[in-house]
Amino acid sequence: MKKIKYYFNTHTLRYEKMETPLRVRLLQVFGFIAASIVTGILIILIAFNYIDSPKEKILKKQKADLLENYATLEERTKQLELKMNELERRDNNVYRSIFEATPIPDSARVKDIEIKKEVKLVESLGENELVTSLRDQLNNLSLRLAYQGKSYNDIDNMVKNKAKLLSAIPSIQPVSNKNLDKIASGFGYRIDPVYKDRRMHKGLDFTAAIGTPIYATADGVVSEAGFSMDGFGNKVLINHGYGYQTLYGHMYRVKAKVGEQVKRGEVVGYVGSSGKSTGPHCHYEVHRYGNAVDPIYYFYNDLTPAQFDRIIKLAAAANQSFD
């Protein structure tokens, strides 16, 4: 039964039936609906901002676990980086120096892929960024480990071929010189016998009679043998491997042949005065990776310490070269 409302009319002094106009009723309905909608929106906003849904709770937990695991992996990666750096240092400064091998350049170790500095805090990184950062670091380590493994394989081969390496290093004088009286001119700037000016003399001049045997100072393969137009006349050039080459110039006669394998102490030619020469002698050079070095430091197989000290003083004398 519908409830009927009455109100007291002060003009008629009677209770009269209350009737609400349709327009007012519609406004009341619309006002209630609007208030309900606004209240619902506020409740939803509060719930989304301050109350996590079950799915959000799961995602947040996964993110926290991911950050924790990433921090652990990043720490382990840094430890691997430190160990890798130490291995590379020992490889270049210890192992390869023992065998006089050229250190591996940093570019070959892919050090151009440097570890990126952290610009953001780990907590601010998204999942994809975390994975990408970790992947780049692991790729960097993988490439460096691959090169390091190759390097150790090379060193292992060097160990196995140590005897071959030692036999390839020049270590005796190219002519018999027991009394140490045959060195006429040393390595360095000397007076040129023809042009009479100071020029770089890239080897040692050993004076000896024409026909005196000239010996290979290390094992190797003859790469040049015969007369040359570079001033050395009849010369022999031997490639010993491991970056070493030796040159014997101004010969009277060449015995060795191109492509021939020679042993240390084997005769490769005979002293003469061919080419740009002012007297019978053997011009002897040692090259290391294409650069001429002082041969005086490659006579350790047939000199005592006292003889070595004496021969250094003889070779250091500032005089005129023979070529």
Order of alpha helices (4+ residues) and beta strands (2+ residues): beta-beta-alpha-alpha-alpha-alpha-beta-beta-beta-beta-beta-beta-beta-beta-beta-beta-beta-beta-alpha
